[in-house]
Amino acid sequence: MIKKLKLSAIVVLCVAIVITMGLVGCKTATTETTAAATTAAAETTVAETTAAATTAAETTAPIKEGDWLTLPDVSGLKVDGSIGYSAPTFDNYYWSDSLKFIEEVMGNAGAKVLSFDPKWDPLQQQKGIEGFISAGVKGVIMCPADQTSAPSVVDLLNKANIPVIWINEVMSVDPTTMVTGIGTSPYYDGQLVADALIKYTGTKGNVIIIDLPAYFGTRERIRGAVDRLKEKAPDIKIIAQEKWGGTQSPSPITAQQQTDVLIQKYGDQIDAIIAIADPCAMGIVASVEAAGLQDKIKVYSYDGSAEAIQAMKDKRPLYCTTMLYPEQAGKWSASMMIEYLNNGPSAIPAEVLMFNSGIMLQEDAIAGKTAAETIPDLSKFVKAMSLLNYPNLDPEWVKKEESK
């Protein structure tokens, strides 16, 4: 059964004031003065208590779904021991940079961070998780190397009573098995990329998609993009859709080789290519340039890496990248783990902490726009969500949960 959104407790103070009078009808100056003093004192007490109750209620107001959250101050909290951090690969800047900020926050709490790079191999990731368990970690922050293997990995941690915080791939496992999930709405990211494609390529043309269907997040990126193209540019045709790297491991090199073959097949029929991530995009860009088609084929991507932003500054054929904000992901996941280990489940504000999404267009990169500027209002960055209402979830999953 899916959990309900966690709510903070509301403090309610009730005060009963009873004034006992002496002899009825005996109204001497003394008793009148005493009564007046008692009444004044009582009124003061009621006023003070009411003010205190109001303040307490305001400061402990329950968090509602859709509320914007601020990063909790965990500076006074400590963790005795270590936590584990497991990502699909540290070759992607998002995961390596997230690790740095997790280490920073956990280090301030006196904890060490154990990590390893499975290089997209789910078996290696499981071995690493088993190593975390043997090392006696207090908690694990992770994203799966493969979505199909995620449930068994989380089951190992649950059986060892080790809390799990899911980062980025929020929907890979039964939500009741994790403390909270942290990430963007990949479906909305896909819509942003489609909007950029329509802006630069137009409402007609031939598009190729290089995807990575093993993950919920990457599938949702593509679903969001395709849905938006169908809605706003129905004359755009998707002439090919392939898994990044094919039978080989995803890398810039395999993306370049893959694109070489696609260009040989389709040539200048191709107007745009959607890459599932920046490392993939950089391989595609290299292939497009090698074929001399940089003025014909426009590439669109996700991740917000420094390399991709620099490519756009240099006016290479990359026209957008969505932003992922590894600093915020690292700090929020580490802070939530510290809160949970110190104060239990009641300290966690929601089942999902959903980051707002931003996109860097080529014109933004050329103008020197920063990552922070892609989200104009940083006070509206992290939103409390319930899993069932997480934006644009897989419809089949939603139907299954609603039937429970």
C-alpha positions in Angstrom: 0.0 0.0 0.0 1.5 3.4 -1.0 2.4 5.6 1.9 0.6 8.9 2.4 2.5 12.2 2.4 4.2 12.5 5.8 3.1 15.5 7.8 4.7 17.4 10.7 2.8 17.4 14.0 0.6 20.4 14.8 1.1 21.6 18.3 -2.2 22.6 19.9 -2.2 24.1 23.4 -5.5 24.2 25.4 -5.7 26.1 28.6 -8.7 26.0 31.0 -8.9 29.1 33.2 -11.1 28.7 36.3 -11.8 31.7 38.5 -13.1 30.8 41.9 -15.1 33.5 43.6 -15.3 33.8 47.4 -18.6 34.7 49.1 -21.3 35.6 46.5 -22.7 39.0 47.2 -19.8 40.1 49.4 -18.4 43.0 47.5 -16.0 44.8 49.8 -13.2 47.0 48.3 -10.7 44.3 49.1 -12.6 41.5 47.3 -13.3 43.8 44.3 -9.6 44.7 44.1 -8.6 41.1 44.4 -11.1 40.1 41.8 -9.9 42.8 39.4 -6.3 41.7 39.9 -7.3 38.1 39.4 -9.2 39.0 36.2 -6.3 41.0 34.8 -3.8 38.3 35.6 -6.1 35.7 34.0 -6.5 37.9 30.9 -2.8 38.3 30.6 -2.2 34.6 31.0 -4.8 33.8 28.3 -3.3 36.3 26.0 0.2 35.0 26.5 -0.9 31.4 26.2 -2.9 32.2 23.0 0.1 34.0 21.5 2.3 31.1 22.4 -0.1 28.6 20.9 -0.4 30.6 17.7 3.4 30.9 17.4 3.8 27.2 18.0 1.1 26.3 15.5 2.7 28.6 12.9 6.2 27.2 13.3 5.1 23.6 13.2 2.5 24.0 10.5 2.2 20.7 8.6 3.8 20.3 5.2 1.3 19.9 2.4 1.8 18.4 -0.9 3.0 21.0 -3.3 4.7 23.1 -0.6 8.1 24.5 -1.4 10.8 23.3 1.0 14.0 24.8 2.3 17.2 22.8 3.0 17.2 21.9 6.7 20.0 23.0 9.0 21.7 19.8 10.1 24.8 21.6 11.4 24.3 20.5 15.0 23.6 16.8 14.1 26.1 14.0 14.1 26.3 10.5 12.5 28.5 7.9 14.2 29.9 5.7 11.5 29.6 5.8 7.7 27.0 5.8 4.9 27.3 4.4 1.4 26.7 6.1 -1.9 26.1 4.1 -5.0 25.5 5.5 -8.5 25.4 3.9 -12.0 28.8 5.5 -12.9 31.0 8.3 -11.8 32.0 9.0 -15.4 28.9 11.2 -15.6 29.6 14.6 -13.9 26.2 14.6 -12.1 27.1 11.5 -10.0 30.7 12.5 -9.3 29.7 16.1 -8.3 26.8 14.8 -6.2 29.3 12.6 -4.3 31.5 15.7 -3.5 28.6 17.4 -1.8 27.4 14.3 0.0 30.9 13.9 1.4 30.9 17.6 2.4 27.6 17.4 4.3 28.3 14.0 5.9 31.8 15.0 6.8 30.4 18.0 8.8 28.3 15.4 10.7 31.4 13.3 11.4 30.6 10.5 9.0 32.6 8.9 6.2 31.1 8.2 2.8 31.9 4.9 1.1 31.5 4.8 -2.7 32.4 2.8 -5.7 31.9 3.0 -9.5 30.0 0.0 -11.0 30.4 1.3 -14.5 26.8 0.7 -15.4 27.1 -3.0 -14.3 24.2 -4.1 -12.0 26.1 -7.1 -10.8 29.1 -4.9 -9.7 26.6 -2.6 -8.0 25.1 -5.4 -6.0 28.5 -6.5 -4.9 29.3 -3.0 -3.8 26.0 -2.8 -1.8 26.9 -6.1 -0.2 30.2 -4.5 0.7 28.4 -1.6 2.3 26.3 -4.0 4.4 29.5 -5.9 5.5 31.1 -2.6 6.5 28.1 -1.8 8.7 27.0 1.5 7.0 24.3 3.4 8.8 22.4 4.3 5.5 22.7 4.2 1.7 22.0 6.9 -0.9 21.7 5.3 -4.3 20.6 5.3 -7.9 20.4 1.9 -9.7 22.8 0.8 -12.4 19.9 -1.0 -13.9 16.2 -0.6 -13.0 15.4 -4.3 -13.2 18.0 -5.2 -10.6 17.0 -2.4 -8.2 14.3 -4.3 -6.1 16.7 -7.1 -5.2 19.4 -4.6 -4.2 17.0 -2.6 -2.0 15.7 -5.9 -0.5 19.2 -6.7 0.7 19.4 -3.3 2.5 15.9 -3.6 3.9 16.7 -7.0 5.4 19.8 -5.5 7.0 17.7 -2.6 8.4 19.7 -0.1 6.5 17.6 3.0 5.4 17.7 3.9 1.7 17.3 7.3 0.1 16.7 7.1 -3.6 18.3 9.8 -5.8 17.2 10.6 -9.3 15.6 7.3 -10.3 12.7 7.8 -7.9 10.4 5.2 -9.4 12.7 2.2 -9.6 11.4 0.3 -6.5 8.3 0.0 -4.3 8.2 3.4 -2.6 7.4 1.9 0.8 11.0 0.5 0.9 12.7 3.8 0.9 13.0 6.8 3.2 12.4 9.3 0.5 13.1 10.0 -3.2 14.9 13.0 -4.5 14.9 14.1 -8.2 13.4 16.1 -11.0 10.4 15.2 -13.1 12.1 13.5 -16.1 8.9 13.7 -18.1 8.9 17.5 -17.7 12.6 17.6 -18.7 11.6 15.8 -21.9 9.0 18.5 -22.6 11.6 21.2 -22.2 13.9 19.5 -24.7 11.0 19.1 -27.2 10.2 22.8 -26.8 13.8 23.6 -27.6 13.8 21.4 -30.6 10.7 23.2 -31.9 12.3 26.5 -31.3 15.5 25.8 -33.2 14.5 23.0 -35.7 10.8 24.0 -36.3 7.6 22.2 -36.4 8.5 19.9 -39.4 11.5 17.6 -39.9 13.0 14.2 -39.3 14.2 13.4 -35.8 16.4 10.5 -34.4 16.3 9.5 -30.8 19.2 7.9 -28.9 17.7 6.5 -25.7 18.5 4.4 -22.7 15.3 2.4 -21.9 16.7 0.4 -18.9 15.8 3.3 -16.5 12.6 4.9 -15.5 14.0 8.4 -15.6 15.5 8.1 -19.1 12.3 6.4 -20.4 10.3 9.3 -19.0 12.6 11.9 -20.6 11.8 10.4 -24.0 8.1 9.9 -23.3 7.9 13.6 -22.3 9.7 14.7 -25.4 7.6 12.5 -27.8 4.3 13.5 -26.2 5.2 17.2 -26.5 6.2 16.8 -30.2 2.9 15.0 -30.9 1.0 17.8 -29.3 2.9 20.9 -30.7 4.6 19.6 -33.8 2.7 16.7 -35.2 4.4 17.0 -38.6 7.8 16.1 -37.0 8.7 12.4 -37.9 10.8 10.2 -35.7 12.7 8.2 -38.3 14.8 6.1 -35.9 15.1 5.3 -32.2 18.0 3.3 -30.8 19.5 2.3 -27.5 22.6 4.3 -26.7 25.6 2.1 -27.6 23.5 -0.7 -28.9 25.0 -3.9 -27.4 28.0 -2.0 -26.1 28.3 0.1 -22.9 27.1 3.7 -23.1 29.9 6.1 -23.8 30.7 9.1 -26.0 32.7 6.8 -28.3 29.8 4.3 -28.8 27.5 7.2 -29.3 29.8 8.6 -32.0 30.1 5.2 -33.7 26.4 4.7 -33.6 25.7 8.1 -35.1 28.3 7.5 -37.9 26.1 4.5 -39.0 22.9 6.5 -38.7 24.3 9.3 -40.8 25.5 6.8 -43.4 21.9 5.5 -43.6 19.9 8.7 -43.5 22.4 11.4 -44.5 21.0 14.9 -44.8 17.5 13.6 -44.2 18.2 14.1 -40.5 17.2 17.4 -39.1 17.7 16.8 -35.3 18.9 14.1 -32.9 17.7 13.9 -29.3 20.5 12.5 -27.0 19.5 10.9 -23.7 22.4 12.5 -21.8 25.3 14.8 -22.4 28.1 12.2 -22.7 25.9 10.7 -25.5 25.4 14.1 -27.0 29.1 14.8 -27.2 29.7 11.7 -29.2 26.8 12.6 -31.5 28.1 16.1 -32.0 31.6 14.7 -32.9 30.0 12.5 -35.5 27.8 15.3 -37.0 30.9 17.5 -37.3 33.0 14.8 -38.8 30.3 14.3 -41.5 30.3 18.1 -42.2 26.6 18.3 -41.3 26.9 20.8 -38.3 24.8 23.3 -40.2 22.1 20.8 -41.0 21.7 18.5 -37.9 20.9 20.0 -34.5 21.5 18.0 -31.3 19.4 18.3 -28.1 20.4 16.8 -24.7 19.9 16.4 -21.0 22.2 16.7 -17.9 23.7 20.3 -17.9 27.3 19.2 -17.9 30.1 21.8 -18.1 31.3 20.1 -21.3 27.9 20.4 -23.0 27.5 24.1 -21.9 31.0 24.8 -23.3 30.1 23.1 -26.6 27.1 25.5 -26.9 29.3 28.5 -26.1 31.6 27.4 -28.9 28.5 27.2 -31.2 28.9 23.6 -31.9 25.7 21.8 -33.1 24.3 21.3 -29.6 21.3 23.5 -28.9 20.2 22.6 -25.3 20.8 20.6 -22.2 18.5 20.3 -19.2 19.9 21.1 -15.8 20.3 18.5 -13.0 21.8 20.5 -10.1 24.2 17.9 -8.5 25.0 20.3 -5.6 21.4 20.4 -4.5 21.0 16.7 -5.0 24.0 15.9 -2.9 23.2 18.3 -0.1 19.5 17.4 0.1 20.1 13.6 0.1 22.8 13.8 2.7 20.8 16.2 4.9 17.7 14.0 4.7 19.9 10.9 5.7 21.3 12.9 8.7 17.8 14.0 9.7 16.5 10.4 9.5 19.3 8.8 11.4 19.0 11.4 14.2 15.2 11.9 14.4 13.5 9.1 12.6 10.8 9.0 9.9 8.9 12.1 11.3 11.9 14.3 10.2 11.3 13.5 6.6 8.9 16.0 5.0 7.6 14.0 2.1 7.8 10.8 0.0 9.4 12.7 -2.8 11.4 15.9 -2.8 11.0 17.1 -6.3 13.5 19.5 -7.8 12.3 22.1 -10.2 13.6 21.8 -13.7 15.6 24.2 -15.8 17.2 24.1 -19.3 20.2 25.8 -20.8 19.7 26.9 -24.4 22.6 27.6 -26.8 21.8 31.3 -26.7 21.9 31.2 -22.9 25.3 29.5 -22.9 26.6 32.0 -25.4 25.3 34.9 -23.2 27.1 33.4 -20.2 24.0 32.4 -18.2 24.7 30.4 -15.1 23.1 27.1 -13.9 21.4 29.0 -11.0 19.9 31.4 -13.5 18.0 28.6 -15.2 15.8 28.6 -12.1 14.9 32.2 -11.6 13.4 31.8 -8.1 15.6 29.5 -6.0 13.0 29.8 -3.1 10.8 27.6 -5.4 13.2 24.8 -6.1 12.3 21.8 -4.0 8.7 20.7 -3.7 7.0 18.2 -1.3 5.2 15.4 -3.3 3.5 12.1 -2.7 4.7 9.3 -4.9 1.2 8.7 -6.4 1.0 12.3 -7.6 4.6 12.5 -8.8 4.2 14.3 -12.1 3.5 12.1 -15.2 4.3 8.8 -13.7 4.1 5.6 -15.8 0.3 5.3 -16.2 0.4 1.6 -15.7 2.1 2.0 -12.3 -0.4 4.6 -11.3 -3.3 2.3 -12.2 -1.7 -0.5 -10.2 -1.3 1.6 -7.1 -4.8 3.1 -7.3 -6.3 -0.3 -7.4 -4.7 -1.3 -4.1 
